[in-house]
Amino acid sequence: MKTTGKYSMKRYRCTTCGHESLIGTNHWGECYPRCTACGWKNPMMMGMVHECLEPLPEGYAKPTPWKMVRLGDVCEVK
């Protein structure tokens, strides 16, 4: 199954605050931009999760969500 298609604007919802917005993507899975409604409240939080609200077209699958890691998860911080 395909996971990407033509770039288009889709409705997404921030999983932190529930704010809905249009975001341009070429897929129907999660995306990780800063939320325009709550991002200012969490300036150090990277990768705010937005879930796609559009129906998945026939023949497509959602891409695997990214694994969120911190610097200390991938190397030793001294």
mmCIF file of the N, C-alpha and C atoms, coordinates in Angstrom:
data_MODEL
# 
_entry.id   MODEL 
# 
loop_
_atom_site.group_PDB 
_atom_site.id 
_atom_site.type_symbol 
_atom_site.label_atom_id 
_atom_site.label_alt_id 
_atom_site.label_comp_id 
_atom_site.label_asym_id 
_atom_site.label_entity_id 
_atom_site.label_seq_id 
_atom_site.pdbx_PDB_ins_code 
_atom_site.Cartn_x 
_atom_site.Cartn_y 
_atom_site.Cartn_z 
_atom_site.occupancy 
_atom_site.B_iso_or_equiv 
_atom_site.pdbx_formal_charge 
_atom_site.auth_seq_id 
_atom_site.auth_comp_id 
_atom_site.auth_asym_id 
_atom_site.auth_atom_id 
_atom_site.pdbx_PDB_model_num 
ATOM 1   N N  . MET A 1 1  ? 0.834   -1.187 0.000  1.00 0.00 ? 1  MET A N  1 
ATOM 2   C CA . MET A 1 1  ? 0.000   0.000  0.000  1.00 0.00 ? 1  MET A CA 1 
ATOM 3   C C  . MET A 1 1  ? 0.878   1.249  0.000  1.00 0.00 ? 1  MET A C  1 
ATOM 4   N N  . LYS A 1 2  ? 0.391   2.287  -0.604 1.00 0.00 ? 2  LYS A N  1 
ATOM 5   C CA . LYS A 1 2  ? 1.110   3.553  -0.634 1.00 0.00 ? 2  LYS A CA 1 
ATOM 6   C C  . LYS A 1 2  ? 0.847   4.332  0.652  1.00 0.00 ? 2  LYS A C  1 
ATOM 7   N N  . THR A 1 3  ? 1.845   5.082  1.086  1.00 0.00 ? 3  THR A N  1 
ATOM 8   C CA . THR A 1 3  ? 1.665   5.927  2.270  1.00 0.00 ? 3  THR A CA 1 
ATOM 9   C C  . THR A 1 3  ? 1.707   7.413  1.922  1.00 0.00 ? 3  THR A C  1 
ATOM 10  N N  . THR A 1 4  ? 2.160   7.747  0.719  1.00 0.00 ? 4  THR A N  1 
ATOM 11  C CA . THR A 1 4  ? 2.194   9.155  0.319  1.00 0.00 ? 4  THR A CA 1 
ATOM 12  C C  . THR A 1 4  ? 1.454   9.346  -0.992 1.00 0.00 ? 4  THR A C  1 
ATOM 13  N N  . GLY A 1 5  ? 0.941   10.543 -1.152 1.00 0.00 ? 5  GLY A N  1 
ATOM 14  C CA . GLY A 1 5  ? 0.208   10.890 -2.356 1.00 0.00 ? 5  GLY A CA 1 
ATOM 15  C C  . GLY A 1 5  ? 0.549   12.303 -2.772 1.00 0.00 ? 5  GLY A C  1 
ATOM 16  N N  . LYS A 1 6  ? -0.373  12.956 -3.409 1.00 0.00 ? 6  LYS A N  1 
ATOM 17  C CA . LYS A 1 6  ? -0.181  14.325 -3.855 1.00 0.00 ? 6  LYS A CA 1 
ATOM 18  C C  . LYS A 1 6  ? -0.270  15.284 -2.656 1.00 0.00 ? 6  LYS A C  1 
ATOM 19  N N  . TYR A 1 7  ? 0.581   16.294 -2.646 1.00 0.00 ? 7  TYR A N  1 
ATOM 20  C CA . TYR A 1 7  ? 0.565   17.309 -1.590 1.00 0.00 ? 7  TYR A CA 1 
ATOM 21  C C  . TYR A 1 7  ? -0.773  18.038 -1.613 1.00 0.00 ? 7  TYR A C  1 
ATOM 22  N N  . SER A 1 8  ? -1.381  18.164 -0.436 1.00 0.00 ? 8  SER A N  1 
ATOM 23  C CA . SER A 1 8  ? -2.638  18.909 -0.329 1.00 0.00 ? 8  SER A CA 1 
ATOM 24  C C  . SER A 1 8  ? -2.823  19.397 1.102  1.00 0.00 ? 8  SER A C  1 
ATOM 25  N N  . MET A 1 9  ? -3.718  20.363 1.264  1.00 0.00 ? 9  MET A N  1 
ATOM 26  C CA . MET A 1 9  ? -4.049  20.882 2.588  1.00 0.00 ? 9  MET A CA 1 
ATOM 27  C C  . MET A 1 9  ? -5.086  19.950 3.213  1.00 0.00 ? 9  MET A C  1 
ATOM 28  N N  . LYS A 1 10 ? -4.824  19.553 4.447  1.00 0.00 ? 10 LYS A N  1 
ATOM 29  C CA . LYS A 1 10 ? -5.721  18.643 5.165  1.00 0.00 ? 10 LYS A CA 1 
ATOM 30  C C  . LYS A 1 10 ? -5.992  19.199 6.559  1.00 0.00 ? 10 LYS A C  1 
ATOM 31  N N  . ARG A 1 11 ? -7.120  18.787 7.126  1.00 0.00 ? 11 ARG A N  1 
ATOM 32  C CA . ARG A 1 11 ? -7.452  19.187 8.494  1.00 0.00 ? 11 ARG A CA 1 
ATOM 33  C C  . ARG A 1 11 ? -6.697  18.286 9.471  1.00 0.00 ? 11 ARG A C  1 
ATOM 34  N N  . TYR A 1 12 ? -6.026  18.922 10.430 1.00 0.00 ? 12 TYR A N  1 
ATOM 35  C CA . TYR A 1 12 ? -5.290  18.218 11.480 1.00 0.00 ? 12 TYR A CA 1 
ATOM 36  C C  . TYR A 1 12 ? -5.701  18.759 12.838 1.00 0.00 ? 12 TYR A C  1 
ATOM 37  N N  . ARG A 1 13 ? -5.574  17.926 13.879 1.00 0.00 ? 13 ARG A N  1 
ATOM 38  C CA . ARG A 1 13 ? -5.895  18.322 15.253 1.00 0.00 ? 13 ARG A CA 1 
ATOM 39  C C  . ARG A 1 13 ? -4.662  18.112 16.124 1.00 0.00 ? 13 ARG A C  1 
ATOM 40  N N  . CYS A 1 14 ? -4.311  19.135 16.909 1.00 0.00 ? 14 CYS A N  1 
ATOM 41  C CA . CYS A 1 14 ? -3.221  19.037 17.876 1.00 0.00 ? 14 CYS A CA 1 
ATOM 42  C C  . CYS A 1 14 ? -3.649  18.078 18.986 1.00 0.00 ? 14 CYS A C  1 
ATOM 43  N N  . THR A 1 15 ? -2.813  17.092 19.301 1.00 0.00 ? 15 THR A N  1 
ATOM 44  C CA . THR A 1 15 ? -3.169  16.140 20.352 1.00 0.00 ? 15 THR A CA 1 
ATOM 45  C C  . THR A 1 15 ? -2.927  16.710 21.745 1.00 0.00 ? 15 THR A C  1 
ATOM 46  N N  . THR A 1 16 ? -2.251  17.857 21.830 1.00 0.00 ? 16 THR A N  1 
ATOM 47  C CA . THR A 1 16 ? -2.015  18.493 23.125 1.00 0.00 ? 16 THR A CA 1 
ATOM 48  C C  . THR A 1 16 ? -3.214  19.322 23.559 1.00 0.00 ? 16 THR A C  1 
ATOM 49  N N  . CYS A 1 17 ? -3.746  20.165 22.645 1.00 0.00 ? 17 CYS A N  1 
ATOM 50  C CA . CYS A 1 17 ? -4.820  21.089 23.042 1.00 0.00 ? 17 CYS A CA 1 
ATOM 51  C C  . CYS A 1 17 ? -6.122  20.911 22.253 1.00 0.00 ? 17 CYS A C  1 
ATOM 52  N N  . GLY A 1 18 ? -6.099  20.141 21.164 1.00 0.00 ? 18 GLY A N  1 
ATOM 53  C CA . GLY A 1 18 ? -7.314  19.917 20.383 1.00 0.00 ? 18 GLY A CA 1 
ATOM 54  C C  . GLY A 1 18 ? -7.571  20.940 19.289 1.00 0.00 ? 18 GLY A C  1 
ATOM 55  N N  . HIS A 1 19 ? -6.685  21.929 19.148 1.00 0.00 ? 19 HIS A N  1 
ATOM 56  C CA . HIS A 1 19 ? -6.862  22.958 18.120 1.00 0.00 ? 19 HIS A CA 1 
ATOM 57  C C  . HIS A 1 19 ? -6.790  22.325 16.725 1.00 0.00 ? 19 HIS A C  1 
ATOM 58  N N  . GLU A 1 20 ? -7.733  22.681 15.860 1.00 0.00 ? 20 GLU A N  1 
ATOM 59  C CA . GLU A 1 20 ? -7.756  22.167 14.491 1.00 0.00 ? 20 GLU A CA 1 
ATOM 60  C C  . GLU A 1 20 ? -7.225  23.224 13.536 1.00 0.00 ? 20 GLU A C  1 
ATOM 61  N N  . SER A 1 21 ? -6.465  22.786 12.537 1.00 0.00 ? 21 SER A N  1 
ATOM 62  C CA . SER A 1 21 ? -5.906  23.706 11.549 1.00 0.00 ? 21 SER A CA 1 
ATOM 63  C C  . SER A 1 21 ? -5.669  22.975 10.243 1.00 0.00 ? 21 SER A C  1 
ATOM 64  N N  . LEU A 1 22 ? -5.467  23.744 9.182  1.00 0.00 ? 22 LEU A N  1 
ATOM 65  C CA . LEU A 1 22 ? -5.110  23.176 7.885  1.00 0.00 ? 22 LEU A CA 1 
ATOM 66  C C  . LEU A 1 22 ? -3.599  23.113 7.783  1.00 0.00 ? 22 LEU A C  1 
ATOM 67  N N  . ILE A 1 23 ? -3.087  21.934 7.428  1.00 0.00 ? 23 ILE A N  1 
ATOM 68  C CA . ILE A 1 23 ? -1.651  21.727 7.280  1.00 0.00 ? 23 ILE A CA 1 
ATOM 69  C C  . ILE A 1 23 ? -1.424  21.022 5.953  1.00 0.00 ? 23 ILE A C  1 
ATOM 70  N N  . GLY A 1 24 ? -0.459  21.480 5.195  1.00 0.00 ? 24 GLY A N  1 
ATOM 71  C CA . GLY A 1 24 ? -0.136  20.857 3.910  1.00 0.00 ? 24 GLY A CA 1 
ATOM 72  C C  . GLY A 1 24 ? 0.803   19.677 4.081  1.00 0.00 ? 24 GLY A C  1 
ATOM 73  N N  . THR A 1 25 ? 0.376   18.489 3.632  1.00 0.00 ? 25 THR A N  1 
ATOM 74  C CA . THR A 1 25 ? 1.198   17.284 3.697  1.00 0.00 ? 25 THR A CA 1 
ATOM 75  C C  . THR A 1 25 ? 0.947   16.434 2.450  1.00 0.00 ? 25 THR A C  1 
ATOM 76  N N  . ASN A 1 26 ? 1.765   15.402 2.286  1.00 0.00 ? 26 ASN A N  1 
ATOM 77  C CA . ASN A 1 26 ? 1.558   14.460 1.200  1.00 0.00 ? 26 ASN A CA 1 
ATOM 78  C C  . ASN A 1 26 ? 1.144   13.085 1.743  1.00 0.00 ? 26 ASN A C  1 
ATOM 79  N N  . HIS A 1 27 ? 0.627   13.056 2.991  1.00 0.00 ? 27 HIS A N  1 
ATOM 80  C CA . HIS A 1 27 ? 0.228   11.799 3.624  1.00 0.00 ? 27 HIS A CA 1 
ATOM 81  C C  . HIS A 1 27 ? -0.963  12.051 4.544  1.00 0.00 ? 27 HIS A C  1 
ATOM 82  N N  . TRP A 1 28 ? -1.478  10.996 5.169  1.00 0.00 ? 28 TRP A N  1 
ATOM 83  C CA . TRP A 1 28 ? -2.638  11.098 6.054  1.00 0.00 ? 28 TRP A CA 1 
ATOM 84  C C  . TRP A 1 28 ? -2.297  10.643 7.464  1.00 0.00 ? 28 TRP A C  1 
ATOM 85  N N  . GLY A 1 29 ? -1.022  10.596 7.777  1.00 0.00 ? 29 GLY A N  1 
ATOM 86  C CA . GLY A 1 29 ? -0.592  10.202 9.121  1.00 0.00 ? 29 GLY A CA 1 
ATOM 87  C C  . GLY A 1 29 ? -0.341  11.411 9.996  1.00 0.00 ? 29 GLY A C  1 
ATOM 88  N N  . GLU A 1 30 ? 0.349   11.177 11.105 1.00 0.00 ? 30 GLU A N  1 
ATOM 89  C CA . GLU A 1 30 ? 0.689   12.259 12.022 1.00 0.00 ? 30 GLU A CA 1 
ATOM 90  C C  . GLU A 1 30 ? 1.677   13.215 11.375 1.00 0.00 ? 30 GLU A C  1 
ATOM 91  N N  . CYS A 1 31 ? 1.661   14.478 11.828 1.00 0.00 ? 31 CYS A N  1 
ATOM 92  C CA . CYS A 1 31 ? 2.704   15.424 11.457 1.00 0.00 ? 31 CYS A CA 1 
ATOM 93  C C  . CYS A 1 31 ? 3.090   16.186 12.719 1.00 0.00 ? 31 CYS A C  1 
ATOM 94  N N  . TYR A 1 32 ? 4.212   16.902 12.686 1.00 0.00 ? 32 TYR A N  1 
ATOM 95  C CA . TYR A 1 32 ? 4.812   17.375 13.927 1.00 0.00 ? 32 TYR A CA 1 
ATOM 96  C C  . TYR A 1 32 ? 5.188   18.862 13.954 1.00 0.00 ? 32 TYR A C  1 
ATOM 97  N N  . PRO A 1 33 ? 4.387   19.748 13.388 1.00 0.00 ? 33 PRO A N  1 
ATOM 98  C CA . PRO A 1 33 ? 4.712   21.175 13.479 1.00 0.00 ? 33 PRO A CA 1 
ATOM 99  C C  . PRO A 1 33 ? 4.325   21.746 14.849 1.00 0.00 ? 33 PRO A C  1 
ATOM 100 N N  . ARG A 1 34 ? 4.850   22.912 15.158 1.00 0.00 ? 34 ARG A N  1 
ATOM 101 C CA . ARG A 1 34 ? 4.469   23.599 16.395 1.00 0.00 ? 34 ARG A CA 1 
ATOM 102 C C  . ARG A 1 34 ? 3.016   24.053 16.263 1.00 0.00 ? 34 ARG A C  1 
ATOM 103 N N  . CYS A 1 35 ? 2.229   23.844 17.283 1.00 0.00 ? 35 CYS A N  1 
ATOM 104 C CA . CYS A 1 35 ? 0.820   24.236 17.280 1.00 0.00 ? 35 CYS A CA 1 
ATOM 105 C C  . CYS A 1 35 ? 0.722   25.754 17.421 1.00 0.00 ? 35 CYS A C  1 
ATOM 106 N N  . THR A 1 36 ? -0.098  26.362 16.577 1.00 0.00 ? 36 THR A N  1 
ATOM 107 C CA . THR A 1 36 ? -0.262  27.814 16.635 1.00 0.00 ? 36 THR A CA 1 
ATOM 108 C C  . THR A 1 36 ? -1.079  28.245 17.847 1.00 0.00 ? 36 THR A C  1 
ATOM 109 N N  . ALA A 1 37 ? -1.816  27.335 18.460 1.00 0.00 ? 37 ALA A N  1 
ATOM 110 C CA . ALA A 1 37 ? -2.642  27.685 19.610 1.00 0.00 ? 37 ALA A CA 1 
ATOM 111 C C  . ALA A 1 37 ? -1.924  27.472 20.944 1.00 0.00 ? 37 ALA A C  1 
ATOM 112 N N  . CYS A 1 38 ? -1.163  26.391 21.086 1.00 0.00 ? 38 CYS A N  1 
ATOM 113 C CA . CYS A 1 38 ? -0.551  26.099 22.388 1.00 0.00 ? 38 CYS A CA 1 
ATOM 114 C C  . CYS A 1 38 ? 0.966   26.033 22.355 1.00 0.00 ? 38 CYS A C  1 
ATOM 115 N N  . GLY A 1 39 ? 1.583   26.157 21.185 1.00 0.00 ? 39 GLY A N  1 
ATOM 116 C CA . GLY A 1 39 ? 3.034   26.042 21.088 1.00 0.00 ? 39 GLY A CA 1 
ATOM 117 C C  . GLY A 1 39 ? 3.784   27.059 21.921 1.00 0.00 ? 39 GLY A C  1 
ATOM 118 N N  . TRP A 1 40 ? 3.231   28.258 22.075 1.00 0.00 ? 40 TRP A N  1 
ATOM 119 C CA . TRP A 1 40 ? 3.891   29.296 22.866 1.00 0.00 ? 40 TRP A CA 1 
ATOM 120 C C  . TRP A 1 40 ? 3.940   28.933 24.347 1.00 0.00 ? 40 TRP A C  1 
ATOM 121 N N  . LYS A 1 41 ? 3.036   28.058 24.789 1.00 0.00 ? 41 LYS A N  1 
ATOM 122 C CA . LYS A 1 41 ? 3.009   27.661 26.198 1.00 0.00 ? 41 LYS A CA 1 
ATOM 123 C C  . LYS A 1 41 ? 4.104   26.645 26.519 1.00 0.00 ? 41 LYS A C  1 
ATOM 124 N N  . ASN A 1 42 ? 4.597   25.973 25.489 1.00 0.00 ? 42 ASN A N  1 
ATOM 125 C CA . ASN A 1 42 ? 5.600   24.915 25.655 1.00 0.00 ? 42 ASN A CA 1 
ATOM 126 C C  . ASN A 1 42 ? 6.776   25.170 24.715 1.00 0.00 ? 42 ASN A C  1 
ATOM 127 N N  . PRO A 1 43 ? 7.554   26.249 24.938 1.00 0.00 ? 43 PRO A N  1 
ATOM 128 C CA . PRO A 1 43 ? 8.592   26.622 23.970 1.00 0.00 ? 43 PRO A CA 1 
ATOM 129 C C  . PRO A 1 43 ? 9.705   25.588 23.802 1.00 0.00 ? 43 PRO A C  1 
ATOM 130 N N  . MET A 1 44 ? 9.934   24.747 24.784 1.00 0.00 ? 44 MET A N  1 
ATOM 131 C CA . MET A 1 44 ? 11.001  23.750 24.686 1.00 0.00 ? 44 MET A CA 1 
ATOM 132 C C  . MET A 1 44 ? 10.503  22.410 24.143 1.00 0.00 ? 44 MET A C  1 
ATOM 133 N N  . MET A 1 45 ? 9.202   22.285 23.964 1.00 0.00 ? 45 MET A N  1 
ATOM 134 C CA . MET A 1 45 ? 8.636   21.026 23.465 1.00 0.00 ? 45 MET A CA 1 
ATOM 135 C C  . MET A 1 45 ? 8.795   20.962 21.955 1.00 0.00 ? 45 MET A C  1 
ATOM 136 N N  . MET A 1 46 ? 9.497   19.968 21.490 1.00 0.00 ? 46 MET A N  1 
ATOM 137 C CA . MET A 1 46 ? 9.704   19.784 20.059 1.00 0.00 ? 46 MET A CA 1 
ATOM 138 C C  . MET A 1 46 ? 8.764   18.691 19.555 1.00 0.00 ? 46 MET A C  1 
ATOM 139 N N  . GLY A 1 47 ? 8.349   18.802 18.326 1.00 0.00 ? 47 GLY A N  1 
ATOM 140 C CA . GLY A 1 47 ? 7.539   17.745 17.722 1.00 0.00 ? 47 GLY A CA 1 
ATOM 141 C C  . GLY A 1 47 ? 6.170   17.595 18.323 1.00 0.00 ? 47 GLY A C  1 
ATOM 142 N N  . MET A 1 48 ? 5.362   18.643 18.274 1.00 0.00 ? 48 MET A N  1 
ATOM 143 C CA . MET A 1 48 ? 3.991   18.537 18.752 1.00 0.00 ? 48 MET A CA 1 
ATOM 144 C C  . MET A 1 48 ? 3.206   17.676 17.755 1.00 0.00 ? 48 MET A C  1 
ATOM 145 N N  . VAL A 1 49 ? 2.478   16.697 18.253 1.00 0.00 ? 49 VAL A N  1 
ATOM 146 C CA . VAL A 1 49 ? 1.801   15.735 17.393 1.00 0.00 ? 49 VAL A CA 1 
ATOM 147 C C  . VAL A 1 49 ? 0.451   16.275 16.935 1.00 0.00 ? 49 VAL A C  1 
ATOM 148 N N  . HIS A 1 50 ? 0.212   16.204 15.620 1.00 0.00 ? 50 HIS A N  1 
ATOM 149 C CA . HIS A 1 50 ? -1.077  16.562 15.026 1.00 0.00 ? 50 HIS A CA 1 
ATOM 150 C C  . HIS A 1 50 ? -1.598  15.327 14.296 1.00 0.00 ? 50 HIS A C  1 
ATOM 151 N N  . GLU A 1 51 ? -2.860  14.972 14.553 1.00 0.00 ? 51 GLU A N  1 
ATOM 152 C CA . GLU A 1 51 ? -3.463  13.814 13.893 1.00 0.00 ? 51 GLU A CA 1 
ATOM 153 C C  . GLU A 1 51 ? -4.337  14.288 12.739 1.00 0.00 ? 51 GLU A C  1 
ATOM 154 N N  . CYS A 1 52 ? -4.294  13.547 11.643 1.00 0.00 ? 52 CYS A N  1 
ATOM 155 C CA . CYS A 1 52 ? -5.060  13.901 10.459 1.00 0.00 ? 52 CYS A CA 1 
ATOM 156 C C  . CYS A 1 52 ? -6.534  13.558 10.672 1.00 0.00 ? 52 CYS A C  1 
ATOM 157 N N  . LEU A 1 53 ? -7.404  14.498 10.317 1.00 0.00 ? 53 LEU A N  1 
ATOM 158 C CA . LEU A 1 53 ? -8.842  14.297 10.466 1.00 0.00 ? 53 LEU A CA 1 
ATOM 159 C C  . LEU A 1 53 ? -9.517  13.896 9.155  1.00 0.00 ? 53 LEU A C  1 
ATOM 160 N N  . GLU A 1 54 ? -8.756  13.905 8.063  1.00 0.00 ? 54 GLU A N  1 
ATOM 161 C CA . GLU A 1 54 ? -9.316  13.562 6.750  1.00 0.00 ? 54 GLU A CA 1 
ATOM 162 C C  . GLU A 1 54 ? -9.420  12.040 6.617  1.00 0.00 ? 54 GLU A C  1 
ATOM 163 N N  . PRO A 1 55 ? -10.427 11.537 5.901  1.00 0.00 ? 55 PRO A N  1 
ATOM 164 C CA . PRO A 1 55 ? -10.537 10.089 5.689  1.00 0.00 ? 55 PRO A CA 1 
ATOM 165 C C  . PRO A 1 55 ? -9.391  9.580  4.823  1.00 0.00 ? 55 PRO A C  1 
ATOM 166 N N  . LEU A 1 56 ? -8.905  8.423  5.153  1.00 0.00 ? 56 LEU A N  1 
ATOM 167 C CA . LEU A 1 56 ? -7.812  7.796  4.415  1.00 0.00 ? 56 LEU A CA 1 
ATOM 168 C C  . LEU A 1 56 ? -8.343  7.269  3.084  1.00 0.00 ? 56 LEU A C  1 
ATOM 169 N N  . PRO A 1 57 ? -7.776  7.710  1.953  1.00 0.00 ? 57 PRO A N  1 
ATOM 170 C CA . PRO A 1 57 ? -8.266  7.233  0.658  1.00 0.00 ? 57 PRO A CA 1 
ATOM 171 C C  . PRO A 1 57 ? -8.027  5.732  0.471  1.00 0.00 ? 57 PRO A C  1 
ATOM 172 N N  . GLU A 1 58 ? -8.840  5.126  -0.321 1.00 0.00 ? 58 GLU A N  1 
ATOM 173 C CA . GLU A 1 58 ? -8.700  3.702  -0.619 1.00 0.00 ? 58 GLU A CA 1 
ATOM 174 C C  . GLU A 1 58 ? -7.347  3.455  -1.275 1.00 0.00 ? 58 GLU A C  1 
ATOM 175 N N  . GLY A 1 59 ? -6.656  2.402  -0.850 1.00 0.00 ? 59 GLY A N  1 
ATOM 176 C CA . GLY A 1 59 ? -5.353  2.055  -1.414 1.00 0.00 ? 59 GLY A CA 1 
ATOM 177 C C  . GLY A 1 59 ? -4.176  2.693  -0.695 1.00 0.00 ? 59 GLY A C  1 
ATOM 178 N N  . TYR A 1 60 ? -4.448  3.492  0.343  1.00 0.00 ? 60 TYR A N  1 
ATOM 179 C CA . TYR A 1 60 ? -3.389  4.156  1.101  1.00 0.00 ? 60 TYR A CA 1 
ATOM 180 C C  . TYR A 1 60 ? -3.364  3.655  2.534  1.00 0.00 ? 60 TYR A C  1 
ATOM 181 N N  . ALA A 1 61 ? -2.188  3.720  3.146  1.00 0.00 ? 61 ALA A N  1 
ATOM 182 C CA . ALA A 1 61 ? -2.021  3.380  4.554  1.00 0.00 ? 61 ALA A CA 1 
ATOM 183 C C  . ALA A 1 61 ? -1.335  4.547  5.241  1.00 0.00 ? 61 ALA A C  1 
ATOM 184 N N  . LYS A 1 62 ? -1.545  4.681  6.544  1.00 0.00 ? 62 LYS A N  1 
ATOM 185 C CA . LYS A 1 62 ? -0.873  5.740  7.296  1.00 0.00 ? 62 LYS A CA 1 
ATOM 186 C C  . LYS A 1 62 ? 0.589   5.365  7.494  1.00 0.00 ? 62 LYS A C  1 
ATOM 187 N N  . PRO A 1 63 ? 1.509   6.348  7.363  1.00 0.00 ? 63 PRO A N  1 
ATOM 188 C CA . PRO A 1 63 ? 2.914   6.057  7.643  1.00 0.00 ? 63 PRO A CA 1 
ATOM 189 C C  . PRO A 1 63 ? 3.123   5.795  9.137  1.00 0.00 ? 63 PRO A C  1 
ATOM 190 N N  . THR A 1 64 ? 4.188   5.092  9.463  1.00 0.00 ? 64 THR A N  1 
ATOM 191 C CA . THR A 1 64 ? 4.523   4.799  10.852 1.00 0.00 ? 64 THR A CA 1 
ATOM 192 C C  . THR A 1 64 ? 4.831   6.095  11.590 1.00 0.00 ? 64 THR A C  1 
ATOM 193 N N  . PRO A 1 65 ? 4.213   6.317  12.762 1.00 0.00 ? 65 PRO A N  1 
ATOM 194 C CA . PRO A 1 65 ? 4.513   7.536  13.531 1.00 0.00 ? 65 PRO A CA 1 
ATOM 195 C C  . PRO A 1 65 ? 5.985   7.584  13.936 1.00 0.00 ? 65 PRO A C  1 
ATOM 196 N N  . TRP A 1 66 ? 6.508   8.791  14.047 1.00 0.00 ? 66 TRP A N  1 
ATOM 197 C CA . TRP A 1 66 ? 7.891   8.969  14.484 1.00 0.00 ? 66 TRP A CA 1 
ATOM 198 C C  . TRP A 1 66 ? 8.025   8.581  15.941 1.00 0.00 ? 66 TRP A C  1 
ATOM 199 N N  . LYS A 1 67 ? 9.186   8.070  16.296 1.00 0.00 ? 67 LYS A N  1 
ATOM 200 C CA . LYS A 1 67 ? 9.494   7.796  17.690 1.00 0.00 ? 67 LYS A CA 1 
ATOM 201 C C  . LYS A 1 67 ? 10.129  9.061  18.247 1.00 0.00 ? 67 LYS A C  1 
ATOM 202 N N  . MET A 1 68 ? 9.546   9.616  19.294 1.00 0.00 ? 68 MET A N  1 
ATOM 203 C CA . MET A 1 68 ? 10.074  10.827 19.905 1.00 0.00 ? 68 MET A CA 1 
ATOM 204 C C  . MET A 1 68 ? 11.219  10.452 20.845 1.00 0.00 ? 68 MET A C  1 
ATOM 205 N N  . VAL A 1 69 ? 12.376  11.071 20.646 1.00 0.00 ? 69 VAL A N  1 
ATOM 206 C CA . VAL A 1 69 ? 13.535  10.835 21.504 1.00 0.00 ? 69 VAL A CA 1 
ATOM 207 C C  . VAL A 1 69 ? 14.105  12.174 21.960 1.00 0.00 ? 69 VAL A C  1 
ATOM 208 N N  . ARG A 1 70 ? 14.860  12.145 23.046 1.00 0.00 ? 70 ARG A N  1 
ATOM 209 C CA . ARG A 1 70 ? 15.566  13.313 23.541 1.00 0.00 ? 70 ARG A CA 1 
ATOM 210 C C  . ARG A 1 70 ? 17.053  13.078 23.356 1.00 0.00 ? 70 ARG A C  1 
ATOM 211 N N  . LEU A 1 71 ? 17.837  14.128 23.470 1.00 0.00 ? 71 LEU A N  1 
ATOM 212 C CA . LEU A 1 71 ? 19.276  14.021 23.270 1.00 0.00 ? 71 LEU A CA 1 
ATOM 213 C C  . LEU A 1 71 ? 19.882  12.945 24.174 1.00 0.00 ? 71 LEU A C  1 
ATOM 214 N N  . GLY A 1 72 ? 19.469  12.889 25.419 1.00 0.00 ? 72 GLY A N  1 
ATOM 215 C CA . GLY A 1 72 ? 19.981  11.887 26.339 1.00 0.00 ? 72 GLY A CA 1 
ATOM 216 C C  . GLY A 1 72 ? 19.607  10.452 25.976 1.00 0.00 ? 72 GLY A C  1 
ATOM 217 N N  . ASP A 1 73 ? 18.608  10.281 25.109 1.00 0.00 ? 73 ASP A N  1 
ATOM 218 C CA . ASP A 1 73 ? 18.214  8.949  24.663 1.00 0.00 ? 73 ASP A CA 1 
ATOM 219 C C  . ASP A 1 73 ? 19.167  8.379  23.621 1.00 0.00 ? 73 ASP A C  1 
ATOM 220 N N  . VAL A 1 74 ? 19.865  9.255  22.895 1.00 0.00 ? 74 VAL A N  1 
ATOM 221 C CA . VAL A 1 74 ? 20.718  8.801  21.804 1.00 0.00 ? 74 VAL A CA 1 
ATOM 222 C C  . VAL A 1 74 ? 22.212  8.978  22.075 1.00 0.00 ? 74 VAL A C  1 
ATOM 223 N N  . CYS A 1 75 ? 22.562  9.733  23.128 1.00 0.00 ? 75 CYS A N  1 
ATOM 224 C CA . CYS A 1 75 ? 23.962  9.879  23.526 1.00 0.00 ? 75 CYS A CA 1 
ATOM 225 C C  . CYS A 1 75 ? 24.009  10.299 24.981 1.00 0.00 ? 75 CYS A C  1 
ATOM 226 N N  . GLU A 1 76 ? 25.198  10.165 25.567 1.00 0.00 ? 76 GLU A N  1 
ATOM 227 C CA . GLU A 1 76 ? 25.368  10.538 26.966 1.00 0.00 ? 76 GLU A CA 1 
ATOM 228 C C  . GLU A 1 76 ? 25.606  12.037 27.075 1.00 0.00 ? 76 GLU A C  1 
ATOM 229 N N  . VAL A 1 77 ? 24.822  12.694 27.932 1.00 0.00 ? 77 VAL A N  1 
ATOM 230 C CA . VAL A 1 77 ? 24.960  14.136 28.139 1.00 0.00 ? 77 VAL A CA 1 
ATOM 231 C C  . VAL A 1 77 ? 25.714  14.351 29.448 1.00 0.00 ? 77 VAL A C  1 
ATOM 232 N N  . LYS A 1 78 ? 26.827  15.070 29.362 1.00 0.00 ? 78 LYS A N  1 
ATOM 233 C CA . LYS A 1 78 ? 27.637  15.298 30.585 1.00 0.00 ? 78 LYS A CA 1 
ATOM 234 C C  . LYS A 1 78 ? 27.606  16.729 30.974 1.00 0.00 ? 78 LYS A C  1 
# 
